Amino acid sequence: MQSKIIRLVLRGSDGHRSLTELAWREEWDLTEIRHTEPPFVEVWDVPGRDAEVHFVRDEMVGLEYVVFHGADVAPEVQQVRDFCPLWTQSDAIDALGKVKDRDGKLRAIYAAALAATGPEDDRLITLFRSIAVNEQDSGVRQAVIVSTGYLPWDGLIQLVSEMRVNDPESRVRNNAQVMLEGLRRHPPGTTGQE
């Protein structure tokens, strides 16, 4: 199977149910269920085509998303877009500008990183930089570091490098160092990320 990978972030509590309904309706073959340890993953094969659909419940970030693998996934990507509630990068960026509570901030940070597509987006990097510098809650600042593992843009890696030196809390600085070391050992594009 070719390595073209596309990820869509499910929104709300009905995402998994909607995706499962779609899979059964379209007669995708459920070929694997991994739930012995996080993340929880279900894998569907699309009969007759080079396409797999992976549902991922990622407890690290508290979100669910769909990852498409293969050379012929465009129909399934469109079906999921049409049938399932999704976060877009713009939705997440808008939410980050509005939410005030910790959980809402964390959800929007992770949704923005997971939903990002294409080249680096200066709006998102600027927003993450503002969070890293101005946010009082170290857990929210740390979400920027974790997000960089999912979205290893050069601008975000640079931001994590700065956080490693400048964050006021040693725990956040240490976690930035761990992320940078992980990215050094496993450069972006060398692992099969779900």
C-alpha positions in Angstrom: 0.0 0.0 0.0 1.3 3.4 -0.9 2.0 5.9 1.9 -0.3 8.7 1.1 -1.9 9.7 4.4 -4.7 12.1 5.1 -6.2 12.8 8.6 -9.6 14.3 9.5 -10.4 15.2 13.1 -13.8 14.1 14.4 -15.8 16.6 16.4 -18.1 16.0 19.3 -19.3 12.8 20.9 -21.0 11.2 17.8 -17.9 11.0 15.6 -17.2 7.3 16.2 -20.8 6.3 15.8 -21.1 8.3 12.6 -18.0 6.8 11.2 -19.1 3.2 12.1 -22.5 3.8 10.5 -20.7 5.0 7.3 -18.3 2.0 7.3 -21.2 -0.5 7.6 -23.3 1.4 5.0 -20.4 1.4 2.5 -19.5 -2.2 3.3 -15.9 -1.6 4.4 -14.2 -4.6 5.9 -13.3 -4.2 9.6 -9.9 -5.9 9.6 -8.3 -4.9 12.9 -9.3 -3.7 16.3 -6.5 -2.6 18.7 -7.7 -1.6 22.1 -5.4 -3.3 24.6 -3.5 0.0 25.1 -3.9 3.5 23.9 -4.5 4.7 21.3 -7.6 2.7 20.5 -7.6 1.9 16.7 -10.1 0.3 14.3 -8.9 -0.4 10.7 -11.3 -0.8 7.8 -10.2 -2.0 4.4 -12.1 -0.7 1.3 -12.7 -3.7 -0.9 -11.2 -3.6 -4.3 -9.2 -0.5 -3.9 -5.9 0.6 -2.3 -7.6 2.3 0.6 -7.7 1.8 4.4 -9.6 3.9 6.9 -8.3 4.0 10.5 -10.3 5.3 13.4 -8.1 6.5 16.2 -9.2 7.4 19.7 -6.1 9.3 21.0 -6.2 9.6 24.7 -3.0 11.7 24.8 -4.9 14.6 23.2 -8.5 13.6 24.1 -9.6 13.6 20.4 -10.7 11.1 17.8 -9.6 11.2 14.2 -9.7 9.3 11.0 -6.5 8.5 9.1 -6.7 7.4 5.4 -3.9 5.2 4.0 -3.5 4.3 0.3 -3.4 5.7 -3.2 -7.1 5.6 -3.8 -8.7 7.2 -0.7 -10.4 10.3 -2.2 -13.9 8.8 -2.2 -13.7 7.8 1.4 -12.3 11.1 2.5 -15.2 12.9 0.8 -17.7 10.4 2.4 -16.3 11.1 5.9 -16.4 14.8 5.2 -20.0 14.6 4.1 -21.2 12.2 6.9 -19.2 12.9 10.0 -18.9 16.0 12.2 -15.3 17.3 11.8 -13.0 20.0 13.1 -11.3 22.1 10.5 -8.1 24.0 11.1 -10.1 27.3 10.8 -12.7 26.0 13.3 -10.0 25.2 15.8 -8.2 28.6 15.3 -11.5 30.4 15.7 -12.2 28.4 18.9 -8.8 29.2 20.3 -9.6 32.9 20.0 -12.9 32.4 21.9 -12.5 29.7 24.5 -11.6 30.7 28.1 -11.7 27.4 29.9 -8.7 25.0 30.1 -10.4 22.0 28.5 -11.6 24.2 25.6 -8.2 25.6 25.1 -6.6 22.1 25.1 -9.2 20.7 22.7 -8.8 23.6 20.3 -4.9 23.4 20.4 -4.9 19.7 19.6 -7.7 20.0 17.0 -5.8 22.8 15.2 -2.6 20.7 15.1 -4.3 17.5 14.0 -6.5 19.2 11.4 -3.7 21.2 9.8 -2.9 20.4 6.2 -0.5 21.7 3.7 2.4 24.0 4.3 3.1 25.9 7.5 0.4 28.3 8.4 1.7 31.5 10.0 -1.6 32.2 11.7 -1.3 28.9 13.7 2.3 29.4 14.5 1.7 32.9 15.7 -1.2 31.7 17.8 0.8 28.9 19.3 3.6 31.3 20.0 1.2 33.6 21.8 0.0 30.7 24.0 3.6 29.6 24.7 4.5 33.2 25.9 1.3 34.5 27.5 -0.6 31.5 28.9 -0.4 31.2 32.6 -1.5 27.5 32.7 1.6 25.3 32.2 -0.6 22.5 31.0 -1.9 24.6 28.1 1.6 25.7 27.2 2.7 22.1 27.3 -0.1 21.3 24.8 1.8 23.4 22.3 4.8 21.0 22.8 2.7 17.9 22.4 1.0 19.3 19.3 4.4 19.7 17.7 4.8 16.0 17.7 1.7 15.7 15.5 2.5 18.8 13.4 6.3 19.0 13.2 6.5 22.2 11.2 9.9 24.0 11.4 8.2 27.1 12.9 6.7 24.9 15.7 10.0 23.0 16.3 11.7 26.4 16.7 9.1 27.5 19.2 9.6 24.3 21.2 13.3 25.0 21.2 12.6 28.4 22.6 10.3 27.0 25.2 13.1 24.5 26.3 15.1 27.6 27.3 12.6 30.2 28.2 9.5 28.6 29.8 9.2 29.6 33.5 8.5 26.0 34.7 11.2 23.3 34.6 8.6 20.6 33.8 7.7 22.3 30.6 11.3 23.0 29.7 12.1 19.3 30.3 9.2 18.2 28.2 10.3 20.5 25.4 13.7 18.8 25.6 12.1 15.4 25.4 10.0 16.4 22.3 13.1 17.8 20.6 15.1 14.7 21.3 12.2 12.6 19.9 12.0 14.6 16.8 15.8 14.3 16.4 15.7 10.5 16.7 12.6 10.2 14.5 12.6 13.0 12.0 9.2 14.1 10.5 8.2 11.8 7.7 10.1 8.8 8.9 7.4 7.1 11.0 3.9 5.9 10.1 2.0 8.3 12.3 -1.7 7.5 12.9 
